[in-house]
Amino acid sequence: MPAKSKAQQKAAGAALSAKRGETKKSELRGASKSMEKSMSEKQLEEFASTKRKGKPEHVAGRH
């Protein structure tokens, strides 16, 4: 499943970095923190590798 926004793609990249031990998990905030806990490395790779061209910066949340 590809990321739906640039913000989601960036959060996945940060979570992936922490999951691989490249950055500290304590440095994660917000979405990247929950993504690191709930998603596998493979899922995070799919989100992080999404092309940014044509993606909105943010997608409206569900309320």
N, CA, C and O atoms as a Maestro MAE file, in Angstrom:
{
 s_m_m2io_version
 :::
 2.0.0
}

f_m_ct {
 s_m_title
 :::
 protein
 m_atom[252] {
  # First column is atom index #
  i_m_mmod_type
  r_m_x_coord
  r_m_y_coord
  r_m_z_coord
  i_m_residue_number
  s_m_chain_name
  s_m_pdb_residue_name
  s_m_pdb_atom_name
  i_m_atomic_number
  :::
  1 25 0.838 -1.174 0.000 1 A "MET " " N  " 7
  2 3 0.000 0.000 0.000 1 A "MET " " CA " 6
  3 2 0.889 1.246 0.000 1 A "MET " " C  " 6
  4 15 1.713 1.413 0.900 1 A "MET " " O  " 8
  5 25 0.738 2.098 -0.972 2 A "PRO " " N  " 7
  6 3 1.565 3.301 -1.027 2 A "PRO " " CA " 6
  7 2 1.077 4.377 -0.059 2 A "PRO " " C  " 6
  8 15 -0.090 4.393 0.333 2 A "PRO " " O  " 8
  9 25 1.975 5.262 0.314 3 A "ALA " " N  " 7
  10 3 1.617 6.397 1.170 3 A "ALA " " CA " 6
  11 2 0.672 7.309 0.395 3 A "ALA " " C  " 6
  12 15 0.774 7.425 -0.826 3 A "ALA " " O  " 8
  13 25 -0.245 7.954 1.109 4 A "LYS " " N  " 7
  14 3 -1.209 8.835 0.467 4 A "LYS " " CA " 6
  15 2 -0.768 10.295 0.479 4 A "LYS " " C  " 6
  16 15 -1.353 11.118 -0.226 4 A "LYS " " O  " 8
  17 25 0.250 10.630 1.263 5 A "SER " " N  " 7
  18 3 0.729 12.014 1.319 5 A "SER " " CA " 6
  19 2 2.238 12.035 1.576 5 A "SER " " C  " 6
  20 15 2.836 11.028 1.957 5 A "SER " " O  " 8
  21 25 2.832 13.203 1.356 6 A "LYS " " N  " 7
  22 3 4.260 13.362 1.618 6 A "LYS " " CA " 6
  23 2 4.541 13.205 3.105 6 A "LYS " " C  " 6
  24 15 5.558 12.626 3.487 6 A "LYS " " O  " 8
  25 25 3.653 13.713 3.940 7 A "ALA " " N  " 7
  26 3 3.847 13.623 5.385 7 A "ALA " " CA " 6
  27 2 3.844 12.165 5.843 7 A "ALA " " C  " 6
  28 15 4.650 11.776 6.689 7 A "ALA " " O  " 8
  29 25 2.946 11.366 5.290 8 A "GLN " " N  " 7
  30 3 2.870 9.945 5.640 8 A "GLN " " CA " 6
  31 2 4.131 9.222 5.172 8 A "GLN " " C  " 6
  32 15 4.639 8.348 5.874 8 A "GLN " " O  " 8
  33 25 4.634 9.575 4.006 9 A "GLN " " N  " 7
  34 3 5.843 8.952 3.465 9 A "GLN " " CA " 6
  35 2 7.045 9.297 4.334 9 A "GLN " " C  " 6
  36 15 7.886 8.438 4.599 9 A "GLN " " O  " 8
  37 25 7.133 10.545 4.777 10 A "LYS " " N  " 7
  38 3 8.248 10.962 5.630 10 A "LYS " " CA " 6
  39 2 8.187 10.271 6.995 10 A "LYS " " C  " 6
  40 15 9.217 9.859 7.530 10 A "LYS " " O  " 8
  41 25 6.982 10.145 7.557 11 A "ALA " " N  " 7
  42 3 6.812 9.482 8.850 11 A "ALA " " CA " 6
  43 2 7.240 8.016 8.749 11 A "ALA " " C  " 6
  44 15 7.876 7.483 9.659 11 A "ALA " " O  " 8
  45 25 6.887 7.375 7.643 12 A "ALA " " N  " 7
  46 3 7.274 5.980 7.444 12 A "ALA " " CA " 6
  47 2 8.789 5.850 7.340 12 A "ALA " " C  " 6
  48 15 9.363 4.891 7.856 12 A "ALA " " O  " 8
  49 25 9.432 6.791 6.688 13 A "GLY " " N  " 7
  50 3 10.895 6.774 6.579 13 A "GLY " " CA " 6
  51 2 11.561 6.892 7.937 13 A "GLY " " C  " 6
  52 15 12.537 6.197 8.218 13 A "GLY " " O  " 8
  53 25 11.034 7.773 8.781 14 A "ALA " " N  " 7
  54 3 11.583 7.942 10.130 14 A "ALA " " CA " 6
  55 2 11.370 6.676 10.960 14 A "ALA " " C  " 6
  56 15 12.271 6.246 11.680 14 A "ALA " " O  " 8
  57 25 10.185 6.083 10.861 15 A "ALA " " N  " 7
  58 3 9.881 4.855 11.597 15 A "ALA " " CA " 6
  59 2 10.763 3.701 11.127 15 A "ALA " " C  " 6
  60 15 11.235 2.904 11.938 15 A "ALA " " O  " 8
  61 25 10.980 3.617 9.828 16 A "LEU " " N  " 7
  62 3 11.834 2.574 9.269 16 A "LEU " " CA " 6
  63 2 13.268 2.719 9.772 16 A "LEU " " C  " 6
  64 15 13.911 1.726 10.112 16 A "LEU " " O  " 8
  65 25 13.757 3.928 9.817 17 A "SER " " N  " 7
  66 3 15.103 4.187 10.311 17 A "SER " " CA " 6
  67 2 15.253 3.731 11.765 17 A "SER " " C  " 6
  68 15 16.271 3.146 12.134 17 A "SER " " O  " 8
  69 25 14.247 3.997 12.578 18 A "ALA " " N  " 7
  70 3 14.280 3.585 13.982 18 A "ALA " " CA " 6
  71 2 14.178 2.065 14.109 18 A "ALA " " C  " 6
  72 15 14.858 1.456 14.935 18 A "ALA " " O  " 8
  73 25 13.327 1.465 13.287 19 A "LYS " " N  " 7
  74 3 13.156 0.003 13.344 19 A "LYS " " CA " 6
  75 2 14.455 -0.704 12.981 19 A "LYS " " C  " 6
  76 15 14.748 -1.774 13.515 19 A "LYS " " O  " 8
  77 25 15.226 -0.122 12.089 20 A "ARG " " N  " 7
  78 3 16.506 -0.710 11.680 20 A "ARG " " CA " 6
  79 2 17.640 -0.365 12.643 20 A "ARG " " C  " 6
  80 15 18.753 -0.868 12.497 20 A "ARG " " O  " 8
  81 25 17.360 0.494 13.629 21 A "GLY " " N  " 7
  82 3 18.373 0.868 14.601 21 A "GLY " " CA " 6
  83 2 19.288 1.981 14.141 21 A "GLY " " C  " 6
  84 15 20.321 2.230 14.763 21 A "GLY " " O  " 8
  85 25 18.927 2.655 13.061 22 A "GLU " " N  " 7
  86 3 19.748 3.736 12.525 22 A "GLU " " CA " 6
  87 2 19.540 5.037 13.302 22 A "GLU " " C  " 6
  88 15 20.437 5.877 13.362 22 A "GLU " " O  " 8
  89 25 18.363 5.199 13.891 23 A "THR " " N  " 7
  90 3 18.075 6.340 14.764 23 A "THR " " CA " 6
  91 2 17.422 5.802 16.031 23 A "THR " " C  " 6
  92 15 16.959 4.662 16.067 23 A "THR " " O  " 8
  93 25 17.390 6.629 17.062 24 A "LYS " " N  " 7
  94 3 16.817 6.206 18.336 24 A "LYS " " CA " 6
  95 2 15.291 6.248 18.286 24 A "LYS " " C  " 6
  96 15 14.707 7.191 17.754 24 A "LYS " " O  " 8
  97 25 14.653 5.224 18.843 25 A "LYS " " N  " 7
  98 3 13.196 5.194 18.899 25 A "LYS " " CA " 6
  99 2 12.664 6.347 19.731 25 A "LYS " " C  " 6
  100 15 11.555 6.824 19.491 25 A "LYS " " O  " 8
  101 25 13.441 6.799 20.705 26 A "SER " " N  " 7
  102 3 13.008 7.899 21.560 26 A "SER " " CA " 6
  103 2 12.906 9.222 20.801 26 A "SER " " C  " 6
  104 15 12.278 10.164 21.284 26 A "SER " " O  " 8
  105 25 13.513 9.299 19.626 27 A "GLU " " N  " 7
  106 3 13.450 10.517 18.815 27 A "GLU " " CA " 6
  107 2 12.177 10.590 17.976 27 A "GLU " " C  " 6
  108 15 11.879 11.639 17.405 27 A "GLU " " O  " 8
  109 25 11.428 9.504 17.892 28 A "LEU " " N  " 7
  110 3 10.210 9.484 17.086 28 A "LEU " " CA " 6
  111 2 9.096 10.248 17.776 28 A "LEU " " C  " 6
  112 15 8.996 10.246 19.003 28 A "LEU " " O  " 8
  113 25 8.264 10.899 16.985 29 A "ARG " " N  " 7
  114 3 7.126 11.649 17.487 29 A "ARG " " CA " 6
  115 2 5.901 11.332 16.631 29 A "ARG " " C  " 6
  116 15 6.034 10.968 15.463 29 A "ARG " " O  " 8
  117 25 4.736 11.470 17.199 30 A "GLY " " N  " 7
  118 3 3.476 11.371 16.468 30 A "GLY " " CA " 6
  119 2 3.298 10.108 15.653 30 A "GLY " " C  " 6
  120 15 3.461 8.997 16.158 30 A "GLY " " O  " 8
  121 25 2.960 10.290 14.379 31 A "ALA " " N  " 7
  122 3 2.637 9.180 13.493 31 A "ALA " " CA " 6
  123 2 3.788 8.201 13.328 31 A "ALA " " C  " 6
  124 15 3.570 6.991 13.276 31 A "ALA " " O  " 8
  125 25 5.016 8.714 13.244 32 A "SER " " N  " 7
  126 3 6.158 7.818 13.034 32 A "SER " " CA " 6
  127 2 6.342 6.891 14.238 32 A "SER " " C  " 6
  128 15 6.773 5.749 14.081 32 A "SER " " O  " 8
  129 25 6.021 7.376 15.429 33 A "LYS " " N  " 7
  130 3 6.151 6.565 16.638 33 A "LYS " " CA " 6
  131 2 5.154 5.397 16.609 33 A "LYS " " C  " 6
  132 15 5.517 4.259 16.904 33 A "LYS " " O  " 8
  133 25 3.902 5.689 16.252 34 A "SER " " N  " 7
  134 3 2.907 4.615 16.203 34 A "SER " " CA " 6
  135 2 3.141 3.681 15.017 34 A "SER " " C  " 6
  136 15 2.866 2.484 15.109 34 A "SER " " O  " 8
  137 25 3.647 4.218 13.903 35 A "MET " " N  " 7
  138 3 3.948 3.376 12.737 35 A "MET " " CA " 6
  139 2 5.057 2.385 13.072 35 A "MET " " C  " 6
  140 15 4.993 1.222 12.675 35 A "MET " " O  " 8
  141 25 6.066 2.838 13.796 36 A "GLU " " N  " 7
  142 3 7.192 1.965 14.143 36 A "GLU " " CA " 6
  143 2 6.713 0.794 14.978 36 A "GLU " " C  " 6
  144 15 7.202 -0.324 14.815 36 A "GLU " " O  " 8
  145 25 5.764 1.033 15.868 37 A "LYS " " N  " 7
  146 3 5.260 -0.021 16.752 37 A "LYS " " CA " 6
  147 2 4.324 -0.986 16.034 37 A "LYS " " C  " 6
  148 15 4.349 -2.188 16.298 37 A "LYS " " O  " 8
  149 25 3.503 -0.467 15.131 38 A "SER " " N  " 7
  150 3 2.427 -1.285 14.563 38 A "SER " " CA " 6
  151 2 2.697 -1.889 13.188 38 A "SER " " C  " 6
  152 15 1.943 -2.755 12.744 38 A "SER " " O  " 8
  153 25 3.754 -1.453 12.505 39 A "MET " " N  " 7
  154 3 3.994 -1.930 11.149 39 A "MET " " CA " 6
  155 2 5.297 -2.719 11.055 39 A "MET " " C  " 6
  156 15 6.241 -2.483 11.809 39 A "MET " " O  " 8
  157 25 5.325 -3.656 10.117 40 A "SER " " N  " 7
  158 3 6.539 -4.441 9.892 40 A "SER " " CA " 6
  159 2 7.532 -3.617 9.072 40 A "SER " " C  " 6
  160 15 7.175 -2.600 8.477 40 A "SER " " O  " 8
  161 25 8.770 -4.071 9.054 41 A "GLU " " N  " 7
  162 3 9.797 -3.381 8.269 41 A "GLU " " CA " 6
  163 2 9.413 -3.353 6.795 41 A "GLU " " C  " 6
  164 15 9.634 -2.351 6.114 41 A "GLU " " O  " 8
  165 25 8.843 -4.437 6.303 42 A "LYS " " N  " 7
  166 3 8.436 -4.517 4.896 42 A "LYS " " CA " 6
  167 2 7.335 -3.495 4.585 42 A "LYS " " C  " 6
  168 15 7.382 -2.827 3.552 42 A "LYS " " O  " 8
  169 25 6.345 -3.375 5.479 43 A "GLN " " N  " 7
  170 3 5.282 -2.397 5.266 43 A "GLN " " CA " 6
  171 2 5.843 -0.976 5.265 43 A "GLN " " C  " 6
  172 15 5.463 -0.149 4.438 43 A "GLN " " O  " 8
  173 25 6.749 -0.706 6.199 44 A "LEU " " N  " 7
  174 3 7.344 0.624 6.272 44 A "LEU " " CA " 6
  175 2 8.162 0.925 5.024 44 A "LEU " " C  " 6
  176 15 8.164 2.059 4.546 44 A "LEU " " O  " 8
  177 25 8.853 -0.073 4.494 45 A "GLU " " N  " 7
  178 3 9.625 0.110 3.259 45 A "GLU " " CA " 6
  179 2 8.704 0.514 2.114 45 A "GLU " " C  " 6
  180 15 9.047 1.391 1.320 45 A "GLU " " O  " 8
  181 25 7.524 -0.127 2.024 46 A "GLU " " N  " 7
  182 3 6.571 0.188 0.961 46 A "GLU " " CA " 6
  183 2 6.090 1.635 1.066 46 A "GLU " " C  " 6
  184 15 6.016 2.341 0.060 46 A "GLU " " O  " 8
  185 25 5.764 2.071 2.276 47 A "PHE " " N  " 7
  186 3 5.308 3.445 2.479 47 A "PHE " " CA " 6
  187 2 6.434 4.430 2.194 47 A "PHE " " C  " 6
  188 15 6.226 5.430 1.507 47 A "PHE " " O  " 8
  189 25 7.618 4.154 2.717 48 A "ALA " " N  " 7
  190 3 8.737 5.083 2.585 48 A "ALA " " CA " 6
  191 2 9.225 5.204 1.145 48 A "ALA " " C  " 6
  192 15 9.754 6.248 0.764 48 A "ALA " " O  " 8
  193 25 9.059 4.169 0.348 49 A "SER " " N  " 7
  194 3 9.566 4.195 -1.024 49 A "SER " " CA " 6
  195 2 8.570 4.782 -2.017 49 A "SER " " C  " 6
  196 15 8.871 4.859 -3.208 49 A "SER " " O  " 8
  197 25 7.407 5.194 -1.564 50 A "THR " " N  " 7
  198 3 6.401 5.795 -2.432 50 A "THR " " CA " 6
  199 2 6.951 7.055 -3.093 50 A "THR " " C  " 6
  200 15 7.605 7.871 -2.443 50 A "THR " " O  " 8
  201 25 6.686 7.206 -4.373 51 A "LYS " " N  " 7
  202 3 7.105 8.412 -5.090 51 A "LYS " " CA " 6
  203 2 6.339 9.611 -4.531 51 A "LYS " " C  " 6
  204 15 5.138 9.517 -4.279 51 A "LYS " " O  " 8
  205 25 7.026 10.727 -4.338 52 A "ARG " " N  " 7
  206 3 6.397 11.926 -3.783 52 A "ARG " " CA " 6
  207 2 5.717 12.781 -4.846 52 A "ARG " " C  " 6
  208 15 4.822 13.563 -4.527 52 A "ARG " " O  " 8
  209 25 6.121 12.646 -6.083 53 A "LYS " " N  " 7
  210 3 5.579 13.500 -7.139 53 A "LYS " " CA " 6
  211 2 4.057 13.339 -7.222 53 A "LYS " " C  " 6
  212 15 3.540 12.226 -7.328 53 A "LYS " " O  " 8
  213 25 3.367 14.456 -7.173 54 A "GLY " " N  " 7
  214 3 1.913 14.437 -7.297 54 A "GLY " " CA " 6
  215 2 1.173 14.173 -5.996 54 A "GLY " " C  " 6
  216 15 -0.057 14.181 -5.979 54 A "GLY " " O  " 8
  217 25 1.896 13.939 -4.906 55 A "LYS " " N  " 7
  218 3 1.262 13.672 -3.619 55 A "LYS " " CA " 6
  219 2 1.004 14.997 -2.899 55 A "LYS " " C  " 6
  220 15 1.825 15.912 -2.970 55 A "LYS " " O  " 8
  221 25 -0.129 15.100 -2.208 56 A "PRO " " N  " 7
  222 3 -0.348 16.305 -1.393 56 A "PRO " " CA " 6
  223 2 0.562 16.263 -0.172 56 A "PRO " " C  " 6
  224 15 1.036 15.196 0.218 56 A "PRO " " O  " 8
  225 25 0.806 17.427 0.431 57 A "GLU " " N  " 7
  226 3 1.637 17.471 1.635 57 A "GLU " " CA " 6
  227 2 0.958 16.710 2.775 57 A "GLU " " C  " 6
  228 15 1.605 15.953 3.498 57 A "GLU " " O  " 8
  229 25 -0.357 16.921 2.927 58 A "HIS " " N  " 7
  230 3 -1.133 16.239 3.965 58 A "HIS " " CA " 6
  231 2 -2.462 15.798 3.373 58 A "HIS " " C  " 6
  232 15 -2.921 16.352 2.375 58 A "HIS " " O  " 8
  233 25 -3.076 14.799 3.994 59 A "VAL " " N  " 7
  234 3 -4.410 14.344 3.619 59 A "VAL " " CA " 6
  235 2 -5.314 14.602 4.801 59 A "VAL " " C  " 6
  236 15 -4.930 14.336 5.940 59 A "VAL " " O  " 8
  237 25 -6.493 15.110 4.559 60 A "ALA " " N  " 7
  238 3 -7.433 15.409 5.645 60 A "ALA " " CA " 6
  239 2 -7.731 14.153 6.450 60 A "ALA " " C  " 6
  240 15 -7.949 13.077 5.893 60 A "ALA " " O  " 8
  241 25 -7.737 14.309 7.773 61 A "GLY " " N  " 7
  242 3 -7.992 13.176 8.671 61 A "GLY " " CA " 6
  243 2 -9.444 12.766 8.687 61 A "GLY " " C  " 6
  244 15 -10.315 13.483 8.195 61 A "GLY " " O  " 8
  245 25 -9.693 11.609 9.255 62 A "ARG " " N  " 7
  246 3 -11.066 11.084 9.353 62 A "ARG " " CA " 6
  247 2 -11.639 11.485 10.706 62 A "ARG " " C  " 6
  248 15 -11.095 11.119 11.748 62 A "ARG " " O  " 8
  249 25 -12.728 12.233 10.690 63 A "HIS " " N  " 7
  250 3 -13.391 12.643 11.932 63 A "HIS " " CA " 6
  251 2 -14.861 12.387 11.850 63 A "HIS " " C  " 6
  252 15 -15.591 12.667 12.801 63 A "HIS " " O  " 8
  :::
 }
 m_bond[251] {
  # First column is bond index #
  i_m_from
  i_m_to
  i_m_order
  :::
  1 1 2 1
  2 2 3 1
  3 3 4 2
  4 3 5 1
  5 5 6 1
  6 6 7 1
  7 7 8 2
  8 7 9 1
  9 9 10 1
  10 10 11 1
  11 11 12 2
  12 11 13 1
  13 13 14 1
  14 14 15 1
  15 15 16 2
  16 15 17 1
  17 17 18 1
  18 18 19 1
  19 19 20 2
  20 19 21 1
  21 21 22 1
  22 22 23 1
  23 23 24 2
  24 23 25 1
  25 25 26 1
  26 26 27 1
  27 27 28 2
  28 27 29 1
  29 29 30 1
  30 30 31 1
  31 31 32 2
  32 31 33 1
  33 33 34 1
  34 34 35 1
  35 35 36 2
  36 35 37 1
  37 37 38 1
  38 38 39 1
  39 39 40 2
  40 39 41 1
  41 41 42 1
  42 42 43 1
  43 43 44 2
  44 43 45 1
  45 45 46 1
  46 46 47 1
  47 47 48 2
  48 47 49 1
  49 49 50 1
  50 50 51 1
  51 51 52 2
  52 51 53 1
  53 53 54 1
  54 54 55 1
  55 55 56 2
  56 55 57 1
  57 57 58 1
  58 58 59 1
  59 59 60 2
  60 59 61 1
  61 61 62 1
  62 62 63 1
  63 63 64 2
  64 63 65 1
  65 65 66 1
  66 66 67 1
  67 67 68 2
  68 67 69 1
  69 69 70 1
  70 70 71 1
  71 71 72 2
  72 71 73 1
  73 73 74 1
  74 74 75 1
  75 75 76 2
  76 75 77 1
  77 77 78 1
  78 78 79 1
  79 79 80 2
  80 79 81 1
  81 81 82 1
  82 82 83 1
  83 83 84 2
  84 83 85 1
  85 85 86 1
  86 86 87 1
  87 87 88 2
  88 87 89 1
  89 89 90 1
  90 90 91 1
  91 91 92 2
  92 91 93 1
  93 93 94 1
  94 94 95 1
  95 95 96 2
  96 95 97 1
  97 97 98 1
  98 98 99 1
  99 99 100 2
  100 99 101 1
  101 101 102 1
  102 102 103 1
  103 103 104 2
  104 103 105 1
  105 105 106 1
  106 106 107 1
  107 107 108 2
  108 107 109 1
  109 109 110 1
  110 110 111 1
  111 111 112 2
  112 111 113 1
  113 113 114 1
  114 114 115 1
  115 115 116 2
  116 115 117 1
  117 117 118 1
  118 118 119 1
  119 119 120 2
  120 119 121 1
  121 121 122 1
  122 122 123 1
  123 123 124 2
  124 123 125 1
  125 125 126 1
  126 126 127 1
  127 127 128 2
  128 127 129 1
  129 129 130 1
  130 130 131 1
  131 131 132 2
  132 131 133 1
  133 133 134 1
  134 134 135 1
  135 135 136 2
  136 135 137 1
  137 137 138 1
  138 138 139 1
  139 139 140 2
  140 139 141 1
  141 141 142 1
  142 142 143 1
  143 143 144 2
  144 143 145 1
  145 145 146 1
  146 146 147 1
  147 147 148 2
  148 147 149 1
  149 149 150 1
  150 150 151 1
  151 151 152 2
  152 151 153 1
  153 153 154 1
  154 154 155 1
  155 155 156 2
  156 155 157 1
  157 157 158 1
  158 158 159 1
  159 159 160 2
  160 159 161 1
  161 161 162 1
  162 162 163 1
  163 163 164 2
  164 163 165 1
  165 165 166 1
  166 166 167 1
  167 167 168 2
  168 167 169 1
  169 169 170 1
  170 170 171 1
  171 171 172 2
  172 171 173 1
  173 173 174 1
  174 174 175 1
  175 175 176 2
  176 175 177 1
  177 177 178 1
  178 178 179 1
  179 179 180 2
  180 179 181 1
  181 181 182 1
  182 182 183 1
  183 183 184 2
  184 183 185 1
  185 185 186 1
  186 186 187 1
  187 187 188 2
  188 187 189 1
  189 189 190 1
  190 190 191 1
  191 191 192 2
  192 191 193 1
  193 193 194 1
  194 194 195 1
  195 195 196 2
  196 195 197 1
  197 197 198 1
  198 198 199 1
  199 199 200 2
  200 199 201 1
  201 201 202 1
  202 202 203 1
  203 203 204 2
  204 203 205 1
  205 205 206 1
  206 206 207 1
  207 207 208 2
  208 207 209 1
  209 209 210 1
  210 210 211 1
  211 211 212 2
  212 211 213 1
  213 213 214 1
  214 214 215 1
  215 215 216 2
  216 215 217 1
  217 217 218 1
  218 218 219 1
  219 219 220 2
  220 219 221 1
  221 221 222 1
  222 222 223 1
  223 223 224 2
  224 223 225 1
  225 225 226 1
  226 226 227 1
  227 227 228 2
  228 227 229 1
  229 229 230 1
  230 230 231 1
  231 231 232 2
  232 231 233 1
  233 233 234 1
  234 234 235 1
  235 235 236 2
  236 235 237 1
  237 237 238 1
  238 238 239 1
  239 239 240 2
  240 239 241 1
  241 241 242 1
  242 242 243 1
  243 243 244 2
  244 243 245 1
  245 245 246 1
  246 246 247 1
  247 247 248 2
  248 247 249 1
  249 249 250 1
  250 250 251 1
  251 251 252 2
  :::
 }
}
